Amino acid sequence: MNSNLLTFLKPAIAFTVTVSFTVLFIVFPRPPATAYPGEPDPMARRSSSSFILWLHGLGDSGPANEPIRDLFTSPEFKNTKWSFPSAPNNSVTCNHGAVMPSWFDIHEIPVSASSPKDEESLLKAVQNVHAMIDNEVTHGTNPKDIFVCGFSQGGALTLASVLLYPKTLGGCAVFSGWVPFNDSALENITPEAKRTPILWSHGMADRTVLFEAGQAGPPFLGRAGIPCEFKAYPGLGHSITQVELHYLESWIKARLQTSS
């Protein structure tokens, strides 16, 4: 299975993102990686009032996910700045130490609600994501117009990064992700972070990140007093559908503070 291309299907599943970590030891050719955490190219900087950061899954790359941007056709996103960074190459325990693009270490596949968590490597990745967000704030983007989204491992990192960021952001969207840290992390979530809206989408037929891992998200957030909109998709495996992404577009649009 190609881990680096968005495979367009019809009609239910529009494209598949990052299922590479279900295949052990296989390294596929990838598009050129974006530097991580990476300063955006100054020549590419443009006037924008919103920013969407997309974090890919294990074994994938940022450029391979860029077609997602093309589905956001509403005029509100005309000048939105997008960023699709690539994870650094790291040894991954669940793949018997194979080196591949990975935000943090994963100890077992499939991921369940009770899977072990590697908080040390996770927090290093969170610091890098925070640096990307801080860079946008420094350049004048309202934090409430910043949206962090991610699939699978990228979804888990999205959740951790938003919960541990000290300011209220525009939104957090987790696709087929999981809670990557323990309840002890709840005490580090600021009142401002608790006000960031969270959307969580998960396929009920997911055999890579089990549906139970996704279902554990809202109760975890509830223990910190954080609401979460959870959407379950019957029959959907470890992938993203066009339906999910069109809903994400409307969900973000409803929360934009200013028009792009």
N, C-alpha and C positions, 0 to 999 in steps of 0.2 A: 504494500500500500504506500503511495507517495505521501510523505509527511509534509511536503512543502508547498503544495499547490492547493488552492481552493477549488475543489472539484464541484462543478455545477451539475446538479441532478434535477430531475423533474418527477412529479410536481411538488411533492411534500418537502423534500430536503433540497434546499437551494444550493448549499455547498457545505463541504466537510472541512473542519479545521482541526489539525493537530491530533491525530490519533496515533502518532508515531511511537509513543511509548508503550504501546501494546506489542510492539515487535522488538525483540531484544537483539542487541549487537549490530543492528543494521544502520549504516550511516548513508543517507541519501545526499546527492548534490543539492546545495541550497543557493538561493539568490544571495548576492553580496549582502553581508550583515551590516546593519546600522550600528554605529558605535554605542556601547553601553557603559554608563548611563547616557553619555553623549550629549554634547551641546548642539542644538539645532543649527543648521547651516545659516549663517547670517544672511546670505544671499536669498535664502528661501523664506526669510521672515516677512510676514505681511501684516497689515493692520487687521486685527480680528478681535472679536469681543467674546469668543468662546474657544475652548480648547478641549479636545477629546484625545485621551491617551489610551491606546489599546495594547494589552499585554497578551502575547501568544502563549500557547501551551508547550509542553515539553517536546524538545526535538524539532521545533518549528523555527520560523524566522519572522521578523517583523515585516519585511517586504512581501512575503507570501500572503499576508493578511490584508494588504492595502486595498484589494477590491471591495472590502466592507464599506469603505468610504463612498464608493460609487452608488450605494443603495440609499444614501441619505440625500434625497432629491428636493426636500422642502427648501424654499428660499431662505429660511432662517439659518441654514447651514452654508450659505453661499461663501462666506468669509471665515468659516470655522477653521481653525488650525488643527490638523491631525498629527499624531506622532505614533509610529509603529516601531518602537525600539526592538532590538534583538537581544536575547539573553546571551550571557557569556558561556563558553564551553566549560562544563564541569563534569566531574565524575558523578554518576548517579547510582546509588545503592541498589534500587529495584531492578536496574539493568546490569547487575553484576559488575558495577564499577565502570561501565562503558562511558566514554566521554562524549557529551553531546550538549547542544544548547539547553541550559537549565537555569532557571532563576534561583532555585534552592534545591536541596537534596530531598528525594522521595524514597522512602524505605520499602514500600510495597505497592504492588499493583495486583488486583484492583484496590483502589482507595476506598476504605469503608469509614464509617463514623468513628470507629475505634482504632484506626491506623495510627502508628507512632508518628510523632511530629518532630521535625528537626528545626527547632526555633532559632538556633544559633545562625544557621545559613539563611533562614527566612528573614531575620532581622537585618542582616547585611543587605539583602535584596530590597527590603523596605526602605532603607536609608537611600539607596540609589533612586528609587521611585520618588521619594520625597524631594530629592535634589532636582528631578525633572519638574515636579510641580512648583517648587520654589522658584525655578528659573522663569516659569511663565508668570508667576505672581510678580516677580521683580520687573518683568517687562510690561506690567500694567494690566494683566488679565485679572478680572474679579474672581476670587476663589470660588464664588458661587456659580461661576460660568465654566468651571473646570469639572470634567467628567472622566472618571477612571473606569475602564471596562476591561474585562479579560475572560479568556476561555481556559477551562481546565486548570493547569498549574498557574496560568496567568490569572485565572479567576480567583484562586486562593490568594495569590499575591495582591490582587486588587483589593480584596476584602481587608487583608492585614494592613495594607498601606493606607487605606482610607480611615480605618478605625484608629490607627495610631498617628494620623496627621492632626496637628493641633488646631486646625481651623475647620470651619464648615465648608464643604465643597458642594458643587452642584449636584453630584450624584455618583453612585457606585453601582456598577452593573456586573453581576457575577453569572457566568454561563458555565454550567457543568463543573462547578468548583466545589470546594470544601472548606471547612474551618481549619486553618493550618496551625493554630496554636491552642494552648490549654486555657481553662477558665481563669487562671492567674493573670492572663493578659487583660482581663476586663477592667482591672483597677487602673490600667494605664490609659484608658480611653477618656478623653476630655469631654466636658459638657458640650463644647463646640462640635467635636467629631460626632457626637451622638445625634446631632441634628442633620447630618448628611443623609439624604434619601438613599435607600438601598433597594435595588431590583435584583431578584435571584431567579434564574431560569434553569430548569434541569429536566433532562429526558428520563422518563420512567423506565426505559429499557437500556439505560446506560450500564455497560458491563466493565467499564474502565474506572470511572469514578461513580461508584454505586449510588443509586437514587437515595439510599438511606443516608449517605454522606451529605447530600444536598439538603435532605429533610432536617438534618441536625442543625442547619444554619439558623433558621428563625428562632428555635428555642434558645440557642446560644446567645443570639442578639437580644432576645427578650429578657434574659437574666441581667442585661445591662440597661434595660429600659429602652432598647432601640427597635423601632418598628421596621418591618421588612415586607415588601411585596414579593410573595413567592408564587411562581408560575410553573406548574408541572405539565409536561408534554407527553401524553400517552404514546407508546410505540417508538419514541425517539431514543436513539442510542447516543454514543459519544460524539455528537456533532451539533452544528447550529443550523437552524432553518431560516429561510427568508422571512417567515412569519415572525420569528423571534426578533430579527433585526429591524423589521418594519415597526414592530411594537417599541423597540428600543428608541427608534427615531422619534416616535410620537411622545414617548416618556421623557426623553431629554428636552424636546421642544417645549413641553409643558412647564419645564423647570428653568428654562433660560431666563436670565435676569434682563438681558438686553438683546435686541435684534442684531443678527450678524449681517 
